[in-house]
């Protein structure tokens, strides 16, 4: 019985990282974003109210970081798409 209890404690410690959700509205620094995880694992970030412009990738990355529990994988392949930013590598 002690072995089973110890195993559960170890599993709980290893699994304490909360996985990112698939979709959701988020508020970061008072700004609302709609963040979606695509079927390929990329993260699409759209700002509610005022669409992103093509030079606002850093702000989209901050929202993706919040969505991915601080672990968005930014790369040179990230791109502006429509009115949002696609973080191609998604969450780490």
N, CA, C and O atoms as CSV, one atom per row, in Angstrom:
chain,resi,resn,atom,element,x,y,z
A,1,UNK,N,N,0.822,-1.190,0.000
A,1,UNK,CA,C,0.000,0.000,0.000
A,1,UNK,C,C,0.866,1.255,0.000
A,1,UNK,O,O,0.534,2.239,-0.660
A,2,UNK,N,N,1.976,1.224,0.738
A,2,UNK,CA,C,2.855,2.387,0.782
A,2,UNK,C,C,3.476,2.664,-0.576
A,2,UNK,O,O,3.681,3.820,-0.947
A,3,UNK,N,N,3.777,1.602,-1.321
A,3,UNK,CA,C,4.362,1.781,-2.647
A,3,UNK,C,C,3.370,2.481,-3.560
A,3,UNK,O,O,3.756,3.385,-4.301
A,4,UNK,N,N,2.113,2.090,-3.526
A,4,UNK,CA,C,1.093,2.720,-4.364
A,4,UNK,C,C,0.924,4.190,-3.995
A,4,UNK,O,O,0.788,5.041,-4.875
A,5,UNK,N,N,0.931,4.487,-2.709
A,5,UNK,CA,C,0.795,5.879,-2.265
A,5,UNK,C,C,1.994,6.701,-2.702
A,5,UNK,O,O,1.832,7.827,-3.173
A,6,UNK,N,N,3.198,6.153,-2.554
A,6,UNK,CA,C,4.407,6.858,-2.974
A,6,UNK,C,C,4.392,7.090,-4.478
A,6,UNK,O,O,4.816,8.148,-4.944
A,7,UNK,N,N,3.912,6.121,-5.238
A,7,UNK,CA,C,3.839,6.269,-6.696
A,7,UNK,C,C,2.885,7.387,-7.082
A,7,UNK,O,O,3.174,8.173,-7.985
A,8,UNK,N,N,1.755,7.459,-6.403
A,8,UNK,CA,C,0.794,8.521,-6.690
A,8,UNK,C,C,1.361,9.890,-6.355
A,8,UNK,O,O,1.119,10.852,-7.085
A,9,UNK,N,N,2.106,9.996,-5.276
A,9,UNK,CA,C,2.720,11.270,-4.908
A,9,UNK,C,C,3.732,11.688,-5.964
A,9,UNK,O,O,3.779,12.854,-6.354
A,10,UNK,N,N,4.543,10.740,-6.428
A,10,UNK,CA,C,5.524,11.053,-7.469
A,10,UNK,C,C,4.840,11.452,-8.771
A,10,UNK,O,O,5.277,12.394,-9.433
A,11,UNK,N,N,3.791,10.761,-9.142
A,11,UNK,CA,C,3.057,11.122,-10.353
A,11,UNK,C,C,2.432,12.503,-10.233
A,11,UNK,O,O,2.434,13.267,-11.197
A,12,UNK,N,N,1.908,12.825,-9.086
A,12,UNK,CA,C,1.308,14.138,-8.880
A,12,UNK,C,C,2.365,15.232,-8.988
A,12,UNK,O,O,2.100,16.298,-9.545
A,13,UNK,N,N,3.545,14.980,-8.464
A,13,UNK,CA,C,4.617,15.966,-8.543
A,13,UNK,C,C,5.071,16.164,-9.977
A,13,UNK,O,O,5.348,17.290,-10.390
A,14,UNK,N,N,5.151,15.080,-10.741
A,14,UNK,CA,C,5.571,15.186,-12.141
A,14,UNK,C,C,4.488,15.833,-12.994
A,14,UNK,O,O,4.799,16.525,-13.963
A,15,UNK,N,N,3.245,15.623,-12.656
A,15,UNK,CA,C,2.149,16.134,-13.462
A,15,UNK,C,C,1.605,17.456,-12.980
A,15,UNK,O,O,0.467,17.804,-13.296
A,16,UNK,N,N,2.384,18.200,-12.226
A,16,UNK,CA,C,1.872,19.452,-11.695
A,16,UNK,C,C,1.812,20.555,-12.738
A,16,UNK,O,O,1.163,21.578,-12.517
A,17,UNK,N,N,2.483,20.365,-13.878
A,17,UNK,CA,C,2.428,21.349,-14.960
A,17,UNK,C,C,1.045,21.296,-15.597
A,17,UNK,O,O,0.623,20.244,-16.076
A,18,UNK,N,N,0.350,22.399,-15.605
A,18,UNK,CA,C,-1.003,22.458,-16.155
A,18,UNK,C,C,-0.908,22.575,-17.674
A,18,UNK,O,O,-0.299,23.519,-18.177
A,19,UNK,N,N,-1.502,21.632,-18.417
A,19,UNK,CA,C,-1.408,21.704,-19.875
A,19,UNK,C,C,-2.215,22.878,-20.416
A,19,UNK,O,O,-3.230,23.255,-19.831
A,20,UNK,N,N,-1.772,23.457,-21.525
A,20,UNK,CA,C,-2.523,24.580,-22.106
A,20,UNK,C,C,-3.866,24.099,-22.632
A,20,UNK,O,O,-4.010,22.949,-23.047
A,21,UNK,N,N,-4.822,24.973,-22.609
A,21,UNK,CA,C,-6.134,24.632,-23.126
A,21,UNK,C,C,-6.128,24.709,-24.652
A,21,UNK,O,O,-5.154,25.177,-25.240
A,22,UNK,N,N,-7.188,24.261,-25.291
A,22,UNK,CA,C,-7.250,24.282,-26.741
A,22,UNK,C,C,-7.709,25.626,-27.281
A,22,UNK,O,O,-7.334,26.017,-28.387
A,23,UNK,N,N,-8.517,26.328,-26.505
A,23,UNK,CA,C,-9.040,27.606,-26.984
A,23,UNK,C,C,-9.521,28.400,-25.797
A,23,UNK,O,O,-9.966,27.844,-24.793
A,24,UNK,N,N,-9.425,29.713,-25.926
A,24,UNK,CA,C,-9.991,30.491,-24.859
A,24,UNK,C,C,-9.704,31.963,-24.955
A,24,UNK,O,O,-8.680,32.389,-25.488
A,25,UNK,N,N,-10.636,32.733,-24.426
A,25,UNK,CA,C,-10.371,34.157,-24.291
A,25,UNK,C,C,-9.407,34.364,-23.129
A,25,UNK,O,O,-9.469,33.653,-22.126
A,26,UNK,N,N,-8.534,35.322,-23.266
A,26,UNK,CA,C,-7.560,35.620,-22.222
A,26,UNK,C,C,-7.464,37.118,-22.063
A,26,UNK,O,O,-7.706,37.867,-23.010
A,27,UNK,N,N,-7.120,37.548,-20.898
A,27,UNK,CA,C,-6.857,38.965,-20.654
A,27,UNK,C,C,-5.438,39.066,-20.109
A,27,UNK,O,O,-5.115,38.476,-19.078
A,28,UNK,N,N,-4.596,39.816,-20.809
A,28,UNK,CA,C,-3.213,40.032,-20.406
A,28,UNK,C,C,-2.993,41.535,-20.356
A,28,UNK,O,O,-3.174,42.224,-21.360
A,29,UNK,N,N,-2.608,42.041,-19.205
A,29,UNK,CA,C,-2.388,43.480,-19.005
A,29,UNK,C,C,-3.586,44.314,-19.450
A,29,UNK,O,O,-3.421,45.385,-20.033
A,30,UNK,N,N,-4.790,43.822,-19.173
A,30,UNK,CA,C,-6.009,44.559,-19.468
A,30,UNK,C,C,-6.486,44.466,-20.907
A,30,UNK,O,O,-7.481,45.103,-21.255
A,31,UNK,N,N,-5.817,43.699,-21.755
A,31,UNK,CA,C,-6.206,43.547,-23.165
A,31,UNK,C,C,-6.735,42.131,-23.368
A,31,UNK,O,O,-6.132,41.165,-22.903
A,32,UNK,N,N,-7.869,42.013,-24.068
A,32,UNK,CA,C,-8.494,40.708,-24.296
A,32,UNK,C,C,-8.015,40.103,-25.611
A,32,UNK,O,O,-7.917,40.789,-26.627
A,33,UNK,N,N,-7.719,38.816,-25.573
A,33,UNK,CA,C,-7.256,38.075,-26.751
A,33,UNK,C,C,-8.087,36.826,-26.908
A,33,UNK,O,O,-8.568,36.260,-25.926
A,34,UNK,N,N,-8.256,36.392,-28.153
A,34,UNK,CA,C,-8.845,35.093,-28.449
A,34,UNK,C,C,-7.696,34.222,-28.940
A,34,UNK,O,O,-7.096,34.506,-29.977
A,35,UNK,N,N,-7.391,33.171,-28.203
A,35,UNK,CA,C,-6.250,32.326,-28.517
A,35,UNK,C,C,-6.763,30.925,-28.833
A,35,UNK,O,O,-7.563,30.365,-28.084
A,36,UNK,N,N,-6.299,30.363,-29.945
A,36,UNK,CA,C,-6.742,29.059,-30.403
A,36,UNK,C,C,-5.534,28.188,-30.702
A,36,UNK,O,O,-4.575,28.633,-31.331
A,37,UNK,N,N,-5.587,26.959,-30.252
A,37,UNK,CA,C,-4.556,25.990,-30.598
A,37,UNK,C,C,-5.053,25.211,-31.810
A,37,UNK,O,O,-6.121,24.601,-31.751
A,38,UNK,N,N,-4.297,25.221,-32.909
A,38,UNK,CA,C,-4.715,24.550,-34.134
A,38,UNK,C,C,-4.479,23.050,-34.027
A,38,UNK,O,O,-3.819,22.590,-33.095
A,39,UNK,N,N,-5.004,22.295,-34.961
A,39,UNK,CA,C,-4.837,20.843,-34.933
A,39,UNK,C,C,-3.390,20.427,-35.134
A,39,UNK,O,O,-3.021,19.307,-34.779
A,40,UNK,N,N,-2.560,21.301,-35.696
A,40,UNK,CA,C,-1.142,21.004,-35.889
A,40,UNK,C,C,-0.295,21.448,-34.696
A,40,UNK,O,O,0.921,21.253,-34.686
A,41,UNK,N,N,-0.943,22.045,-33.691
A,41,UNK,CA,C,-0.231,22.453,-32.492
A,41,UNK,C,C,0.196,23.901,-32.471
A,41,UNK,O,O,0.696,24.377,-31.452
A,42,UNK,N,N,0.015,24.619,-33.570
A,42,UNK,CA,C,0.330,26.044,-33.598
A,42,UNK,C,C,-0.668,26.804,-32.738
A,42,UNK,O,O,-1.743,26.295,-32.421
A,43,UNK,N,N,-0.306,28.019,-32.367
A,43,UNK,CA,C,-1.188,28.859,-31.562
A,43,UNK,C,C,-1.512,30.113,-32.372
A,43,UNK,O,O,-0.610,30.831,-32.804
A,44,UNK,N,N,-2.803,30.371,-32.573
A,44,UNK,CA,C,-3.269,31.556,-33.284
A,44,UNK,C,C,-3.796,32.558,-32.269
A,44,UNK,O,O,-4.696,32.247,-31.489
A,45,UNK,N,N,-3.230,33.762,-32.281
A,45,UNK,CA,C,-3.589,34.800,-31.315
A,45,UNK,C,C,-4.257,35.951,-32.061
A,45,UNK,O,O,-3.692,36.507,-33.003
A,46,UNK,N,N,-5.471,36.302,-31.627
A,46,UNK,CA,C,-6.186,37.458,-32.175
A,46,UNK,C,C,-6.548,38.380,-31.020
A,46,UNK,O,O,-6.907,37.914,-29.939
A,47,UNK,N,N,-6.457,39.655,-31.242
A,47,UNK,CA,C,-6.807,40.636,-30.217
A,47,UNK,C,C,-8.261,41.019,-30.420
A,47,UNK,O,O,-8.690,41.292,-31.540
A,48,UNK,N,N,-9.013,41.037,-29.337
A,48,UNK,CA,C,-10.425,41.409,-29.421
A,48,UNK,C,C,-10.547,42.931,-29.446
A,48,UNK,O,O,-9.811,43.633,-28.753
A,49,UNK,N,N,-11.464,43.421,-30.235
A,49,UNK,CA,C,-11.717,44.858,-30.302
A,49,UNK,C,C,-10.934,45.551,-31.404
A,49,UNK,O,O,-11.520,46.238,-32.240
A,50,UNK,N,N,-9.636,45.384,-31.417
A,50,UNK,CA,C,-8.788,46.014,-32.437
A,50,UNK,C,C,-7.845,44.949,-32.979
A,50,UNK,O,O,-6.985,44.459,-32.246
A,51,UNK,N,N,-7.991,44.579,-34.261
A,51,UNK,CA,C,-7.155,43.515,-34.825
A,51,UNK,C,C,-5.662,43.873,-34.763
A,51,UNK,O,O,-5.285,45.045,-34.750
A,52,UNK,N,N,-4.843,42.844,-34.726
A,52,UNK,CA,C,-3.398,43.048,-34.775
A,52,UNK,C,C,-2.991,43.653,-36.107
A,52,UNK,O,O,-3.665,43.479,-37.122
A,53,UNK,N,N,-1.885,44.360,-36.082
A,53,UNK,CA,C,-1.227,44.807,-37.298
A,53,UNK,C,C,0.012,43.945,-37.483
A,53,UNK,O,O,0.428,43.247,-36.558
A,54,UNK,N,N,0.603,43.990,-38.673
A,54,UNK,CA,C,1.699,43.070,-38.965
A,54,UNK,C,C,2.970,43.332,-38.162
A,54,UNK,O,O,3.874,42.496,-38.180
A,55,UNK,N,N,3.074,44.432,-37.476
A,55,UNK,CA,C,4.274,44.734,-36.689
A,55,UNK,C,C,4.080,44.479,-35.194
A,55,UNK,O,O,4.948,44.847,-34.402
A,56,UNK,N,N,2.986,43.870,-34.790
A,56,UNK,CA,C,2.689,43.667,-33.376
A,56,UNK,C,C,2.906,42.221,-32.905
A,56,UNK,O,O,2.162,41.712,-32.067
A,57,UNK,N,N,3.912,41.588,-33.446
A,57,UNK,CA,C,4.203,40.202,-33.092
A,57,UNK,C,C,4.630,40.016,-31.646
A,57,UNK,O,O,4.312,38.994,-31.038
A,58,UNK,N,N,5.345,40.985,-31.081
A,58,UNK,CA,C,5.809,40.852,-29.689
A,58,UNK,C,C,4.617,40.796,-28.722
A,58,UNK,O,O,4.638,40.036,-27.753
A,59,UNK,N,N,3.593,41.593,-28.984
A,59,UNK,CA,C,2.404,41.563,-28.125
A,59,UNK,C,C,1.683,40.225,-28.250
A,59,UNK,O,O,1.202,39.676,-27.259
A,60,UNK,N,N,1.611,39.707,-29.467
A,60,UNK,CA,C,0.984,38.403,-29.676
A,60,UNK,C,C,1.770,37.309,-28.963
A,60,UNK,O,O,1.185,36.367,-28.428
A,61,UNK,N,N,3.069,37.432,-28.956
A,61,UNK,CA,C,3.915,36.435,-28.267
A,61,UNK,C,C,3.648,36.455,-26.765
A,61,UNK,O,O,3.596,35.398,-26.137
A,62,UNK,N,N,3.477,37.645,-26.178
A,62,UNK,CA,C,3.171,37.719,-24.740
A,62,UNK,C,C,1.849,37.025,-24.430
A,62,UNK,O,O,1.734,36.328,-23.422
A,63,UNK,N,N,0.845,37.212,-25.298
A,63,UNK,CA,C,-0.445,36.539,-25.093
A,63,UNK,C,C,-0.290,35.028,-25.264
A,63,UNK,O,O,-0.895,34.257,-24.519
A,64,UNK,N,N,0.514,34.601,-26.237
A,64,UNK,CA,C,0.757,33.168,-26.430
A,64,UNK,C,C,1.495,32.585,-25.227
A,64,UNK,O,O,1.204,31.463,-24.812
A,65,UNK,N,N,2.436,33.325,-24.668
A,65,UNK,CA,C,3.135,32.867,-23.462
A,65,UNK,C,C,2.149,32.637,-22.319
A,65,UNK,O,O,2.230,31.629,-21.617
A,66,UNK,N,N,1.224,33.571,-22.135
A,66,UNK,CA,C,0.225,33.429,-21.076
A,66,UNK,C,C,-0.651,32.198,-21.331
A,66,UNK,O,O,-0.968,31.459,-20.398
A,67,UNK,N,N,-1.032,31.982,-22.558
A,67,UNK,CA,C,-1.860,30.833,-22.944
A,67,UNK,C,C,-1.123,29.525,-22.717
A,67,UNK,O,O,-1.726,28.535,-22.303
A,68,UNK,N,N,0.184,29.513,-22.987
A,68,UNK,CA,C,1.009,28.298,-22.891
A,68,UNK,C,C,1.686,28.168,-21.532
A,68,UNK,O,O,2.679,27.452,-21.406
A,69,UNK,N,N,1.169,28.843,-20.522
A,69,UNK,CA,C,1.758,28.795,-19.186
A,69,UNK,C,C,3.218,29.236,-19.198
A,69,UNK,O,O,4.061,28.645,-18.522
A,70,UNK,N,N,3.508,30.285,-19.977
A,70,UNK,CA,C,4.858,30.846,-20.042
A,70,UNK,C,C,5.806,30.101,-20.950
A,70,UNK,O,O,7.017,30.306,-20.876
A,71,UNK,N,N,5.282,29.232,-21.813
A,71,UNK,CA,C,6.173,28.386,-22.605
A,71,UNK,C,C,5.804,28.344,-24.081
A,71,UNK,O,O,5.752,27.261,-24.665
A,72,UNK,N,N,5.545,29.490,-24.698
A,72,UNK,CA,C,5.314,29.524,-26.143
A,72,UNK,C,C,6.660,29.389,-26.852
A,72,UNK,O,O,7.665,29.928,-26.389
A,73,UNK,N,N,6.680,28.679,-27.958
A,73,UNK,CA,C,7.902,28.465,-28.732
A,73,UNK,C,C,7.928,29.440,-29.907
A,73,UNK,O,O,7.466,29.110,-30.999
A,74,UNK,N,N,8.456,30.615,-29.688
A,74,UNK,CA,C,8.564,31.601,-30.769
A,74,UNK,C,C,9.671,31.174,-31.728
A,74,UNK,O,O,10.666,30.578,-31.315
A,75,UNK,N,N,9.490,31.483,-33.003
A,75,UNK,CA,C,10.505,31.160,-34.001
A,75,UNK,C,C,10.436,32.183,-35.130
A,75,UNK,O,O,9.529,33.014,-35.184
A,76,UNK,N,N,11.404,32.104,-36.021
A,76,UNK,CA,C,11.403,33.021,-37.165
A,76,UNK,C,C,10.298,32.663,-38.152
A,76,UNK,O,O,10.024,33.431,-39.075
A,77,UNK,N,N,9.664,31.516,-37.973
A,77,UNK,CA,C,8.557,31.110,-38.851
A,77,UNK,C,C,7.214,31.669,-38.404
A,77,UNK,O,O,6.231,31.542,-39.134
A,78,UNK,N,N,7.141,32.289,-37.217
A,78,UNK,CA,C,5.893,32.914,-36.767
A,78,UNK,C,C,5.500,33.966,-37.788
A,78,UNK,O,O,6.358,34.616,-38.384
A,79,UNK,N,N,4.196,34.131,-37.987
A,79,UNK,CA,C,3.782,35.060,-39.046
A,79,UNK,C,C,2.423,35.695,-38.756
A,79,UNK,O,O,1.588,35.168,-38.021
A,80,UNK,N,N,2.261,36.846,-39.374
A,80,UNK,CA,C,1.008,37.572,-39.343
A,80,UNK,C,C,0.064,36.873,-40.304
A,80,UNK,O,O,0.428,36.572,-41.441
A,81,UNK,N,N,-1.166,36.616,-39.836
A,81,UNK,CA,C,-2.130,35.891,-40.664
A,81,UNK,C,C,-3.500,36.505,-40.479
A,81,UNK,O,O,-4.104,36.392,-39.413
A,82,UNK,N,N,-3.987,37.157,-41.524
A,82,UNK,CA,C,-5.296,37.818,-41.452
A,82,UNK,C,C,-5.252,38.963,-40.466
A,82,UNK,O,O,-4.616,39.985,-40.722
A,83,UNK,N,N,-5.923,38.799,-39.340
A,83,UNK,CA,C,-5.908,39.837,-38.294
A,83,UNK,C,C,-5.299,39.302,-37.009
A,83,UNK,O,O,-5.536,39.841,-35.928
A,84,UNK,N,N,-4.510,38.236,-37.130
A,84,UNK,CA,C,-3.888,37.636,-35.951
A,84,UNK,C,C,-2.470,37.195,-36.225
A,84,UNK,O,O,-1.956,37.357,-37.331
A,85,UNK,N,N,-1.849,36.643,-35.218
A,85,UNK,CA,C,-0.487,36.131,-35.330
A,85,UNK,C,C,-0.494,34.635,-35.081
A,85,UNK,O,O,-1.123,34.158,-34.136
A,86,UNK,N,N,0.208,33.894,-35.932
A,86,UNK,CA,C,0.335,32.458,-35.792
A,86,UNK,C,C,1.708,32.151,-35.203
A,86,UNK,O,O,2.735,32.436,-35.818
A,87,UNK,N,N,1.714,31.572,-34.011
A,87,UNK,CA,C,2.935,31.108,-33.382
A,87,UNK,C,C,3.089,29.656,-33.822
A,87,UNK,O,O,2.471,28.756,-33.253
A,88,UNK,N,N,3.910,29.439,-34.832
A,88,UNK,CA,C,3.959,28.178,-35.566
A,88,UNK,C,C,4.330,26.984,-34.685
A,88,UNK,O,O,3.710,25.925,-34.792
A,89,UNK,N,N,5.316,27.139,-33.830
A,89,UNK,CA,C,5.776,26.006,-33.011
A,89,UNK,C,C,4.844,25.721,-31.817
A,89,UNK,O,O,4.973,24.684,-31.166
A,90,UNK,N,N,3.919,26.628,-31.537
A,90,UNK,CA,C,2.947,26.420,-30.479
A,90,UNK,C,C,3.553,26.473,-29.080
A,90,UNK,O,O,4.452,27.269,-28.809
A,91,UNK,N,N,3.057,25.631,-28.214
A,91,UNK,CA,C,3.514,25.591,-26.817
A,91,UNK,C,C,4.596,24.528,-26.649
A,91,UNK,O,O,4.580,23.482,-27.299
A,92,UNK,N,N,5.534,24.830,-25.755
A,92,UNK,CA,C,6.619,23.864,-25.476
A,92,UNK,C,C,6.129,22.761,-24.584
A,92,UNK,O,O,6.893,21.859,-24.241
